[in-house]
Each structure stands twice: as C-alpha cells, then as structure tokens.
Amino acid sequence: MNCSACVDAEHDPLVAEYRGDCEGCSARSLAYAPSFADSERLGRLTATYRSALRLTFADPLAGHQHVKRWAERIRSARQAPERGRQATNEVR
C-alpha cells in the first residue's frame, strides 16, 4: 500500500480511485487492463503487457506479481455475494 486509494482498495478491491504516482494503484489499474487479461488467457506475457510492465515498474517481474495479486483480490471481491454488504447491512 502506497497511498490513501490503496488503503481504500485494501478494504474494497473494487474501489475506483487511483493515484498516478503510486505503484499499487498502477498494479490495480493493470489488473483491469485488456493486455493483462489477454496474457492470462494465453498463459504467457504478451508483448503489449510486457511493454506496459516495463513502462510502469522499475522491476517489471515484481510489478507483474503485484498485478496478479490485485487481479486475484478483484476476482474474489466480484464473486463475493453483494460484496459483504448483506452481513453488515451497510447502506450506500
């Protein structure tokens, strides 16, 4: 976690706030990117996704691992029934 948007995303991975100068936000953003989805589907890093990693992270391999962790958290949050709101009766 690097910023307030990442702190919010830690509680709700589907939060749509990003900071341009934050690696955590960049990783979350790339987890939604079509180039990452293509790489997952194909089982290999595509040229487009590799390029995005190189442009975004000082260490592209570590960045890829960060993107994968966020992608898993996002998938889990999407599959959670009503994202936990039933249990807390939270009103939004």
RAZI-V366412 format. One record per residue. N is the residue number from 1. RES is the residue in one letter. PSI is psi in radians with two decimals (999 if undefined). Layout:
{{N	RES	PSI} {N	RES	PSI}}
This chain:
{{1	M	2.28} {2	N	-0.24} {3	C	3.10} {4	S	-0.58} {5	A	-0.66} {6	C	-0.63} {7	V	-0.80} {8	D	-0.74} {9	A	-0.47} {10	E	-0.61} {11	H	-0.56} {12	D	1.67} {13	P	-0.26} {14	L	0.09} {15	V	2.47} {16	A	0.62} {17	E	2.31} {18	Y	2.58} {19	R	2.32} {20	G	-0.42} {21	D	0.34} {22	C	2.16} {23	E	-0.62} {24	G	-0.78} {25	C	-0.68} {26	S	-0.71} {27	A	-0.76} {28	R	-0.73} {29	S	-0.81} {30	L	-0.48} {31	A	-0.42} {32	Y	-0.16} {33	A	2.47} {34	P	-0.59} {35	S	-0.62} {36	F	-0.75} {37	A	-0.73} {38	D	-0.76} {39	S	-0.73} {40	E	-0.80} {41	R	-0.70} {42	L	-0.28} {43	G	0.37} {44	R	2.76} {45	L	2.08} {46	T	2.84} {47	A	-0.70} {48	T	-0.77} {49	Y	-0.73} {50	R	-0.72} {51	S	-0.76} {52	A	-0.71} {53	L	-0.77} {54	R	-0.65} {55	L	-0.41} {56	T	-0.65} {57	F	2.49} {58	A	-0.63} {59	D	1.65} {60	P	-0.63} {61	L	-0.76} {62	A	-0.68} {63	G	-0.73} {64	H	-0.74} {65	Q	-0.69} {66	H	-0.75} {67	V	-0.78} {68	K	-0.69} {69	R	-0.77} {70	W	-0.69} {71	A	-0.72} {72	E	-0.74} {73	R	-0.69} {74	I	-0.79} {75	R	-0.80} {76	S	-0.74} {77	A	-0.65} {78	R	-0.55} {79	Q	-0.28} {80	A	2.34} {81	P	2.05} {82	E	0.50} {83	R	0.60} {84	G	0.01} {85	R	-0.49} {86	Q	-0.72} {87	A	-0.57} {88	T	-0.14} {89	N	0.55} {90	E	2.36} {91	V	2.32} {92	R	999}}
